[in-house]
Amino acid sequence: MSHDQHGTEQGASKDEPDIQDGGQSVGVPAAGEHEHASYNPTGGPGIHHWQEARITEPGLDGRSNVFFAAIEMTRMPMILTDPNLPDNPIAFANRAFQDLTGYTEEEVLGRNCRFLQGALTDREAVSELRDAVREQRAVSVEILNYKRDGTPFWNACFVGPVFDKDGKLLYFFASQLDVTRRRTSEAAFRQAQKMESIGQLTAGLAHDFNNLLQVVSGNLELALSRTQDESLRRPLENASRAAERGSKLTKQLLAFARKTRLEPKPTNLNNLIVEFGEMLENSVGPQIEVQLNLRPRVPLALVDPVHLEMAVLNVLINARDAMPKGGTVTISTSKMHLNGNAAAHHLPPGDYVALTIRDEGEGMPPHVLERATEPFFTTKGQGRGTGLGLAMVHGFVQQSLGRLEIESERKAGTTIRMLFPAAEAQMEASRLPNPVPSVTEPRGQAETILVVEDSNDVLDLAREHLSALGYAVLVARDADEALAVFDKAGDKIDLLFTDLVMPGSMNGLALADVVRERAPGIGVLLTTGYNDELLMEERTSVGADVLGKPYRRAELADRVKAALNNRGRDRQLPKVGSSRGPRHEG
C-alpha cells in the first residue's frame, strides 16, 4: 500500500506499514504515539511520520541523491547512530546539528550522544532514552543538553530505530529541536502564576498581621503611658521596638506581593547601611565578611528606604551564594556627577548617589550576565532561587529614576552599582540630628467620630485612643451597622474613621462614598493593614486621608485632626464598582 493510499480522514495505523518505492523502504507510522512527551514541530498529533523504518540499502556512502541534499539543507538537526558498534556512536550528523551544538563533524563522529549532557541534565530523561535504545523502540523526550561553548539548551529529541529488510537493527535516527524559548516561557508563566498566588497569600497574611501588630503596639503604647517604673518600661520598650520591626517586615512582604507603591524620600544611604548592617551580616552568615566603605558627606538620595533595604539584601544573598567557601563583600557609597557621560549611563545629566556592592565570587560568563536581570532567570540549583532577586532590584532602581549597572567576569567577582538621583536641597538637613517628634498631640473638641472596624481588639483600641484625645466615639463592626448608626445619629457625626477591607455588603471606600452622598461635609479617614492598593489610581485625592496599620496614637491624633480640618473641601473618593469592592473573607 502506498503512502497516498492512506486516507487522511481515517488516519494511519501502526499495524499498516507504509511501503515506498516497491519495497525499497518500509515505515511504521507514528499513529499518534509519542505525542505528548516532547514538542511536535508539525503542531498537531503525528499520524503519518514514521517511528520505525526498514531499508534495503543500509550504507551511508551514496550521498548524491536529492534526499541527502534535503537532509543537509534542512534546518532540523539530524543524526544517525550505529548500535552495532561499541557505545552506539554517531555515524552521521547533518549541518543543522553542527549549527545547533557548535561542534564540527570531526568532533561529533564516533562519539556517543552523551557528550551533549551536563550537570543539570535530567537523569530520568537519560534513562528513558537508554531504555528505548535497548528495547529498539521509538521515544520522544525533552532533555537539557549543552552546546560546545557550555550554553545549556532544551533539546526536543525524537529517536527511532532503522532496520534492514531482515529485521536487523542498523541505525538509530534522531532529530533535535531547540525548544529553550518555549520551555523558558512556560516556566516563567508557571512561576508567575505561583508568585502571584504567593503574593496574594502574603498580602492577606500581612493584612491580618498588621491588625495583630496594631493591637500589640497600641496596648504597649498605652502601658508605657501609664507607668514610670523603669523596671517595667524597659521590657515594654523592647517589645515596642520588636513590634516596629514587625511592621517593617509586613511592609517588605507587601512590597514583595506588589501590594504597595514606592514612597521615595531624601535618604542618607550611609545611615541606612549602618543601621541595616547587623541584619545584613546575619543574612550572609559567618563565612562572609561585610566591609563598609562609606564616603562621608554623600548627598541624600531620593529613594524609598524600605525597598532599598530589600534590594541590598537581595544583592547580598546573591553574593553569598556566589562565594560558597566564604569571602568578602564590600558595600560602598559615592557621589557621581553625570554630564557628558550621562548618555553612557542612560540617565539625564545631574548629581547621583552610587551604592556599590562588590563580591569576590565566581563571577558570571557573558551569556549569564546578559540575562542577569531577566525575571525568573537563575543559575542556582532547583529550589535555591526564583530568579526574581535582581529582577526586583532592577525594577525598583528604574522606578526610582535610577540605573542598575552590573560588571562581572568569570573568576573575578561581580560588582552591582545602583545609581539614585541626589536630593541636593536636603544636604544640610542630613547633617542635622533627626528632629524629636512633638509630644503634644492635637486634641479634639468633643467632635463625634464614627469608628468602623471588624476586629474587636483594634476597635477597642481605637475607641480608647480617641476617647483619651477628647473625642466622642460611636462604633460599628461593618458597613451595614455603620450606616444604621449614622442614620440614627443624624448630623452629629463629624468624622468617619473606617477600615478599608471589611466583611459585609461593602468595603470602606464604598461606605465612605455612601456617607458622603448623605452628608457631603463629613470628614473621612481610612485605615488599612493591606496598604492602600485600592487607592493607587486616586493617590492625589485620597492618599492624604489614609492611615496605615499599625499606627501610634500620635499619628492617629495628627491624621484625625487633619481629616477634620479637611471637612467641606471638594474631594472626590474613588468610584466603586457594582461589586462594592473586595470583601473580607473569613
C-alpha positions in Angstrom: 0.0 0.0 0.0 1.5 3.3 -1.0 1.6 6.4 1.2 -1.1 8.1 -0.9 -3.5 5.3 -0.3 -3.7 6.1 3.5 -6.8 8.2 3.7 -6.2 11.3 5.9 -9.8 11.0 7.3 -9.1 7.5 8.7 -5.5 8.4 9.7 -2.6 5.9 9.7 -2.3 2.8 11.7 0.9 1.4 13.0 -0.4 -2.0 12.0 -0.4 -1.0 8.4 3.1 -0.5 7.1 3.9 2.4 4.7 5.6 0.8 1.7 7.6 3.1 -0.5 9.3 2.6 -3.9 8.1 -1.0 -4.4 9.6 -2.2 -1.1 12.9 -0.3 -1.1 11.8 1.2 2.3 9.0 0.4 4.7 8.0 2.6 7.6 5.7 2.1 10.6 3.5 5.3 11.0 3.5 7.1 14.4 -0.3 6.9 14.6 -0.4 9.4 17.4 2.2 7.8 19.6 4.9 9.8 21.5 3.0 13.0 21.0 2.9 14.4 24.5 6.5 13.7 25.6 8.2 16.5 23.6 7.5 19.3 21.3 6.0 18.4 17.9 7.1 20.8 15.2 4.1 19.8 13.0 1.8 21.5 15.5 -0.6 18.5 15.8 -0.5 14.8 16.6 1.9 12.9 14.4 0.0 10.4 12.3 1.9 9.7 9.1 5.5 10.3 10.0 7.5 7.1 10.6 8.5 5.9 14.1 10.3 2.8 12.7 11.9 2.1 9.3 13.2 -0.8 7.2 15.5 -0.2 4.3 17.2 -2.3 1.6 20.3 -0.1 1.1 21.9 0.3 4.6 25.1 2.1 3.5 25.9 5.8 4.1 28.2 6.2 1.1 25.7 7.2 -1.6 25.2 10.9 -1.0 24.5 12.1 -4.5 20.7 11.9 -4.4 18.1 14.6 -3.7 17.2 13.1 -0.3 20.7 13.6 1.0 20.7 17.2 -0.2 17.4 17.8 1.5 18.8 16.4 4.8 21.8 18.8 4.6 19.6 21.7 3.6 17.0 21.3 6.3 17.3 23.4 9.5 16.2 20.4 11.5 19.2 18.9 13.2 19.5 15.1 12.5 21.9 12.3 13.3 22.3 8.6 12.9 24.0 6.4 15.5 25.3 2.9 14.9 24.2 0.5 17.7 26.3 -2.3 16.1 29.5 -0.5 17.2 30.6 -0.3 20.9 28.8 2.6 22.8 26.4 3.3 19.9 28.5 6.2 18.4 27.2 8.9 16.0 27.7 7.7 12.3 26.3 10.8 10.6 25.4 14.3 11.6 23.9 16.9 9.3 24.9 20.5 9.0 22.0 21.7 11.1 23.2 19.5 14.0 26.5 21.2 13.8 24.8 24.6 13.8 22.8 23.7 16.9 25.6 22.3 19.0 28.6 24.3 17.8 30.6 21.1 17.2 32.3 20.3 13.9 31.7 17.0 12.1 35.1 15.7 13.1 34.3 16.4 16.8 31.0 14.5 16.6 31.5 11.4 14.6 32.4 8.3 16.6 31.1 9.7 19.9 28.1 8.7 22.0 25.5 11.4 22.3 26.1 11.7 26.0 28.8 14.3 25.3 25.9 16.8 25.0 24.8 16.1 28.6 25.9 18.1 31.6 25.5 18.7 35.3 21.8 19.6 35.2 20.7 17.1 32.6 17.7 15.1 34.0 18.8 11.6 34.7 15.3 10.2 34.2 15.3 11.6 30.7 18.6 9.9 30.0 17.3 6.6 31.4 14.2 6.9 29.2 16.5 7.3 26.1 18.7 4.4 27.1 15.7 2.1 27.7 14.3 2.9 24.3 17.6 2.2 22.6 18.0 -1.1 24.5 14.4 -2.1 23.6 14.8 -1.0 19.9 11.8 1.3 20.0 11.0 4.9 19.3 11.0 7.5 22.0 10.3 11.3 22.3 11.8 13.3 25.2 12.9 16.8 26.0 16.3 16.9 27.6 18.7 19.6 28.8 21.8 19.5 26.6 24.8 21.7 26.4 26.5 23.4 23.4 30.2 23.4 22.7 30.6 26.7 24.5 28.8 25.4 27.6 25.5 27.2 26.9 22.6 25.0 28.0 19.6 24.4 25.8 16.4 22.3 25.9 16.5 19.7 23.2 13.2 18.2 21.9 14.6 14.9 20.7 12.9 12.1 18.7 14.7 8.8 18.4 13.6 5.9 16.2 15.1 2.6 15.0 16.1 1.8 11.4 16.2 -2.0 10.4 17.3 -3.9 7.3 14.8 -6.0 5.3 15.5 -9.0 7.5 14.8 -7.1 10.7 18.4 -6.5 11.8 18.9 -3.2 13.6 21.1 -0.9 11.6 20.9 2.6 13.0 19.0 4.9 15.3 17.7 8.0 13.7 17.4 11.1 16.0 16.0 14.6 15.2 16.5 17.5 17.5 14.9 20.9 18.0 16.0 23.7 20.3 12.9 24.5 22.4 14.6 26.6 25.1 12.5 29.7 24.4 9.3 27.7 24.8 10.5 26.0 27.9 11.6 29.3 29.4 8.3 31.0 28.6 6.3 28.1 30.1 8.5 28.1 33.2 8.2 31.8 33.5 4.4 31.6 33.1 4.1 28.9 35.8 6.5 30.8 38.0 4.4 34.0 37.5 1.2 32.2 38.5 2.9 30.7 41.5 4.4 34.1 42.6 1.0 35.7 42.1 -0.6 33.1 44.3 2.1 33.5 46.9 1.8 37.3 46.6 -2.0 37.2 47.3 -1.4 34.9 50.2 1.4 37.1 51.6 -0.7 40.2 51.2 -3.6 38.6 53.1 -1.3 37.4 55.8 0.3 40.9 56.1 -3.2 42.4 56.4 -4.1 40.2 59.3 -0.6 40.6 60.8 -0.9 44.3 60.7 -4.2 44.1 62.7 -2.4 42.0 65.3 0.5 44.4 65.4 -1.9 47.3 65.8 -3.3 45.6 69.0 0.2 44.7 70.3 1.9 48.1 69.6 -1.2 50.1 70.7 -1.6 48.4 74.0 2.2 48.6 74.6 1.9 52.3 74.0 -0.9 52.5 76.5 1.0 50.6 79.1 4.1 52.8 78.6 2.0 55.9 79.1 0.6 54.6 82.4 3.9 53.7 84.2 7.1 55.4 85.1 8.6 52.3 86.7 11.9 51.8 84.8 11.9 48.1 85.6 8.6 47.8 83.6 9.3 50.4 80.9 12.5 48.6 79.7 10.8 45.4 78.7 7.8 47.3 77.3 10.1 49.5 75.2 11.9 46.3 73.9 8.6 44.8 72.9 7.5 48.1 71.3 10.7 48.1 69.2 10.1 44.5 68.2 6.6 45.5 67.1 8.1 48.3 64.9 10.4 45.7 63.3 7.4 43.5 62.6 5.7 46.5 61.0 8.7 47.0 58.7 8.6 43.2 57.9 5.0 43.4 56.8 5.8 46.4 54.5 8.5 44.2 52.9 6.1 41.4 52.5 3.6 43.7 50.8 6.3 45.1 48.6 7.2 41.5 47.5 3.5 40.9 46.8 3.4 44.1 44.7 0.7 45.5 47.0 2.4 48.7 47.7 3.8 51.7 45.9 7.2 53.4 46.3 7.4 56.3 48.7 10.7 58.0 47.8 12.1 60.4 50.3 15.5 62.0 50.9 17.6 59.2 52.4 21.1 59.1 53.9 22.4 55.9 52.4 25.3 55.8 54.8 23.0 55.9 57.8 20.7 53.3 56.2 23.5 50.8 55.6 24.9 51.2 59.1 21.5 50.8 60.7 20.8 47.8 58.5 24.3 46.3 59.0 23.5 43.8 61.7 20.7 42.3 59.7 22.9 42.1 56.6 25.7 40.3 58.4 23.2 37.8 59.9 21.7 37.2 56.4 25.0 36.3 54.7 26.3 34.2 57.6 29.6 33.8 59.4 31.7 32.8 56.3 31.1 36.2 54.6 32.8 39.3 55.8 30.9 42.5 55.1 33.1 45.6 54.7 31.8 49.1 54.6 33.4 51.9 52.6 31.0 54.7 53.1 32.2 58.1 51.8 31.4 61.0 54.2 29.1 63.9 53.2 27.4 61.9 50.4 24.3 63.8 49.4 20.9 62.3 50.2 19.4 60.0 47.7 15.8 60.3 46.6 14.7 56.7 47.3 12.2 54.5 49.2 14.3 53.3 52.1 12.3 50.1 52.8 12.6 48.9 49.2 16.2 49.9 49.1 16.9 47.6 52.1 15.2 44.8 50.3 17.3 45.5 47.2 20.5 45.5 49.2 19.5 42.2 50.9 18.8 40.6 47.5 22.2 41.5 46.1 24.0 40.3 49.3 22.2 37.0 49.2 23.4 36.6 45.6 26.9 37.5 46.6 26.8 34.9 49.4 25.7 32.2 47.0 28.5 33.1 44.7 31.0 32.5 47.4 30.2 29.1 48.9 33.7 28.9 50.5 33.4 32.4 52.0 34.9 35.7 51.1 34.4 39.5 51.4 31.6 41.7 50.3 32.3 45.4 50.1 29.5 48.0 50.3 30.5 51.5 49.3 28.8 54.8 48.6 29.9 57.7 46.5 28.7 60.7 44.6 28.6 60.8 40.8 28.1 63.8 38.6 26.9 62.9 35.1 27.3 65.4 32.4 28.9 64.4 29.1 28.9 60.8 30.2 25.2 60.8 31.2 24.1 59.1 27.9 26.5 56.2 28.5 24.7 55.5 31.8 21.2 56.0 30.1 20.4 58.8 32.6 19.8 62.5 32.4 22.7 64.8 33.4 22.8 65.7 37.1 24.0 64.5 40.5 23.6 60.9 41.6 24.4 58.8 44.6 26.0 55.4 43.9 25.6 52.4 46.1 28.1 49.7 45.1 28.2 46.1 46.3 31.2 44.0 45.2 31.9 40.4 45.9 34.8 38.0 45.3 32.7 35.2 43.9 32.8 33.1 40.8 31.5 35.9 38.5 29.2 35.5 35.5 30.1 34.5 32.0 28.8 36.8 29.2 25.7 34.8 28.3 24.6 34.8 32.0 25.5 38.5 32.6 23.3 39.4 29.6 20.3 37.8 31.2 21.0 38.6 34.8 18.1 40.9 35.3 15.5 38.9 33.4 12.6 37.7 35.6 12.8 34.0 36.5 16.3 33.6 35.1 18.6 31.9 37.6 21.7 29.8 37.5 21.1 28.5 41.0 20.1 24.9 41.6 16.5 23.9 41.8 14.8 25.2 44.9 17.6 27.6 45.7 16.4 30.7 43.7 13.4 32.1 42.0 15.3 34.3 39.5 13.4 37.3 40.8 16.1 38.8 43.0 18.0 41.0 40.5 14.8 41.5 38.5 13.2 43.1 41.6 16.3 45.2 42.2 16.3 46.3 38.5 12.7 47.2 38.6 13.0 49.1 41.9 16.0 51.1 40.7 14.3 52.0 37.4 11.1 53.0 39.2 13.3 55.2 41.4 14.5 57.0 38.2 17.9 55.5 38.7 20.1 52.9 36.9 21.3 49.4 37.8 24.8 48.5 36.4 26.4 45.1 36.6 30.1 44.3 36.0 31.2 40.7 36.2 33.9 38.3 34.8 34.5 34.7 35.4 36.8 34.1 38.4 36.9 37.9 39.0 33.8 38.6 41.1 30.7 40.8 40.5 30.1 44.5 41.1 26.5 45.7 41.4 26.1 49.5 41.2 22.8 51.3 41.9 22.6 54.9 40.9 19.9 57.1 42.5 19.1 60.8 41.9 20.6 63.0 44.6 18.4 65.3 46.7 20.8 68.2 46.8 18.3 70.6 48.5 18.3 68.2 51.5 22.0 68.1 52.1 22.1 70.4 55.0 19.2 68.6 56.7 21.2 65.4 56.6 23.8 66.9 58.8 21.3 67.9 61.5 20.1 65.5 64.1 16.8 63.9 63.5 14.0 66.1 64.9 12.4 64.9 68.0 8.7 64.2 67.5 6.4 66.6 69.3 5.0 65.2 72.5 1.9 67.4 72.2 -0.9 65.5 70.5 -3.6 67.5 68.8 -6.7 67.1 70.9 -10.4 67.1 70.0 -13.1 69.5 70.9 -15.7 66.8 71.7 -16.3 66.1 68.0 -18.1 62.8 67.2 -16.2 60.1 65.4 -17.8 57.0 63.9 -15.2 54.2 64.0 -15.9 51.2 61.8 -13.6 48.2 62.3 -14.3 44.4 62.1 -11.6 43.5 64.6 -12.9 43.9 68.2 -9.4 44.3 69.6 -8.5 47.0 67.1 -11.9 48.7 67.6 -11.5 48.8 71.4 -8.0 50.3 71.0 -9.1 53.0 68.6 -12.0 53.9 70.8 -9.7 54.2 73.8 -7.2 56.3 71.9 -9.8 58.7 70.5 -11.7 59.0 73.8 -8.4 59.9 75.6 -7.8 62.5 72.9 -11.1 64.2 73.7 -13.5 62.9 71.1 -16.9 61.3 71.4 -16.8 57.9 69.8 -19.5 55.8 68.1 -18.6 52.3 66.9 -19.7 49.8 64.2 -18.3 46.4 63.0 -19.2 46.6 59.4 -20.6 49.0 56.8 -24.2 48.0 57.3 -24.1 48.6 61.0 -22.2 51.8 60.4 -25.0 53.1 58.1 -27.6 52.2 60.8 -25.6 54.1 63.4 -25.1 57.1 61.0 -28.8 57.3 60.2 -29.7 57.2 63.9 -27.1 59.9 64.9 -28.2 62.3 62.2 -25.9 65.2 61.7 -24.0 64.7 64.9 -21.1 62.7 63.3 -18.1 64.9 62.3 -15.8 62.2 61.0 -16.0 58.7 59.6 -12.9 56.6 60.6 -13.2 53.3 58.8 -11.2 50.2 57.9 -10.7 49.7 54.2 -11.3 45.9 54.0 -14.3 44.6 56.0 -16.9 41.9 55.9 -20.5 42.7 54.8 -22.0 44.3 51.7 -19.3 46.9 51.0 -15.8 47.9 51.9 -14.5 51.1 53.5 -14.3 53.0 50.2 -17.9 52.2 49.3 -19.1 53.1 52.8 -17.3 56.5 52.6 -18.9 57.1 49.2 -22.4 56.4 50.6 -21.8 58.5 53.7 -20.5 61.5 51.7 -23.6 61.3 49.5 -25.7 61.7 52.6 -23.5 64.2 54.4 -21.2 66.0 52.0 -19.5 68.0 54.7 -18.4 65.0 56.8 -14.7 64.2 57.3 -13.3 60.8 56.2 -10.2 58.9 57.3 -9.5 55.4 56.1 -7.2 52.9 57.7 -5.8 49.6 56.3 -3.3 46.9 57.1 -3.3 45.8 53.5 -1.7 49.0 52.2 -3.7 51.3 50.0 -3.8 49.1 46.9 -7.4 50.2 46.1 -6.3 53.8 46.2 -3.4 53.7 43.8 -5.3 55.3 40.9 -6.6 58.1 43.1 -3.5 58.9 45.1 -3.8 62.7 44.9 -7.4 62.8 46.1 -7.4 60.1 48.7 -3.7 59.3 49.7 -3.6 62.0 52.3 -6.6 60.6 54.2 -5.3 57.0 54.6 -3.7 55.8 57.8 -1.7 52.6 57.6 -1.7 50.0 60.3 -0.1 49.6 62.7 -0.3 53.3 63.8 0.7 55.1 67.0 -1.6 57.3 69.0 0.3 60.4 67.9 -0.1 59.5 64.2 -3.8 58.9 64.8 -4.2 62.3 66.6 -2.5 64.1 63.7 -4.4 62.4 60.9 -7.8 62.7 62.7 -7.2 66.5 63.2 -6.2 66.8 59.5 -9.2 65.0 58.3 -11.5 67.2 60.5 -9.8 70.3 59.1 -10.4 69.0 55.6 -14.2 68.8 56.1 -16.2 70.7 53.5 -13.4 70.6 50.8 -14.4 69.3 47.4 -12.6 65.9 47.5 -13.7 63.0 45.4 -13.4 59.4 46.6 -12.6 56.7 44.0 -15.7 55.3 42.3 -16.6 51.9 43.5 -18.0 49.3 41.0 -21.2 47.4 41.3 -19.4 44.7 43.4 -18.9 47.3 46.1 -15.2 46.4 46.1 -13.4 43.4 47.7 -14.9 41.8 50.7 -13.2 40.4 53.7 -13.4 36.6 53.6 -13.5 34.6 56.8 
